[in-house]
Amino acid sequence: MALDTKKSSAELTFEEFKAQVLKDYRVVFASRKMSVVGRKEVLNGRAKFGIFGDGKELAQVALAKMYKNGDWRSGYYRDQTLMLAAGLLEYEEFFAQLYGDNTLENNRVSNGRMMNNHFGTRFSSSDVHTNNFVDAPNTSADVSCT
């Protein structure tokens, strides 16, 4: 779901621009629906806790377009749209962390070790080697370990 940032807006054809706008809209729409469903899950008692990012989708998609490989940012607990738009979070992972799934395969953002919606990128791979921080956008999560 990563954004196509290889061309500037002046170099895009109309069809490429249209495809990018539709892709951005899908991210915004999906993120809003994730917030609505997540809130219902918390209010109905199926998920224990949740803070959601509805209302900030458009600004976060715009920020994701500026977010380049090698950049670092400190997270905010409502950054689900930014993480989706940057390709650093999948829909299933969002709900895995909401339900407290602590398997790395389902919850690569926190492996169940952070409060819900505190997003971060992994500093090391499963074989305990440090990841190359220059080749990807990086997020340091809020301080909220559990």
N, C-alpha and C positions, 0 to 999 in steps of 0.2 A: 504494500500500500504506500510505499515511499513516493514522494513527489518527484515529478520530472522537472529538474532544475537545470538541465543541460542547455536550454535555449532561453534567451531573454524574451520578454513579452513582445518586443519589436520583431523578433525573428519567427514567431509562431504564425502558422497559417490559421485561417478562421476555423478550420476543422480541428486542428490541434488545440486551439484556445477553447473551443466548445467542449472538447473531450476533457480538458483540464477542469473547466468550470463544473461539468457534471460529476467528475471524480471528487472534487472538493465538496459539492453539494451532498454526495452520498456519505462522505465522512461526517459532515455536519449533521445530517439527518440521523445517521446511525448512532452518533454520539448522544444526541438528544433522546433518542429512543432508549439507549442504554441507561441514561439517567432516570428516565421514567420507570422503566422495568426494575432497575436497582432499588429505587425508592420504595416501590410497591413490595419488593422482597423484604426490605428492612421493616416496613410498617406491618407486614403480615407475619413477621417473626421467623421467616425462613433464612434470612441473613442477619447477622448480629449487629452490624454497624455499617454505615455508608455515608460518604459525603460525595456529592456528584457535581459535575461541571456544567450543568445546563445553564445557558445564558452567556457563555463565554466562547461558544464554538467558532464563530466567524473570526474573532481576534486571534484565536489559537491556530486556526488554519493559516492565517496570514503570517503569524510568527514562524510556523513550521516551514514556510517557503524561504525564510531567511536563515534557518537553522542548517548549518553546513557540517560536513565531516570535520572532526577535530574541535568543534565548538563544545564548550561546557556551559551548563546552566544549572542553577539550583532549583529543584522542583517546587511545585505548589500542589496541594492535594486535590485541586480541581483541574488538573492538566490532562485529563483523559483524551480530549480532542487533539491536543498537540501531540501526544504520544501516538495516537492513531495515525494522524496525518504524516508524521515523520517516519512511520513504519516501525516504531519501537514497541508497539502494543497491538495485539490482536483481540478481536471481540471476545473470544473464548477465554483469554487470559484475564480480561477485565472481570468476568464473572467467576473465574477460578479464585481470584484474590478476594472477591466479595464473599464467597462461601468458605474462605479459609483453607483452600486447597494448598497443601505445603509440598507438593511434588514439583520438582524443577521442570518436568516436561509440560505441565499445565500452567505453571506460575513462574515464568522465568524472570519477571520483574523483581519479585521479592522472595520467592520460594517460601512464602507464608511467614516471613520474618519482619514484615513491616505492617503498620496500620493500613487499612484499606485506602486506596487511591493516593498513596504516597509512592510515586513512580520513580524508578531509577534504572540505570543501565548497569549491567554486571561489570565488575572490575576484573574478574578473573573467569577463565573458562573452567569446565568441569575437571580438567586435568591439572588444575591449580597453577596455570600459567597466566600471567597478566595479559589482558587484552590489549591490542594496539589501539590507543585512544585517538590516533590521528585519522584512522580509516572509518570512523563512524561518529555520529553525533552522540554526545555524552550527557547524562543527567545524574546529578547527585541528589538523592531524595532528601526530603525534610527529615529532621531528626525525630524519629517516631518508632524506634525498634520495639518489638513486643516479645 
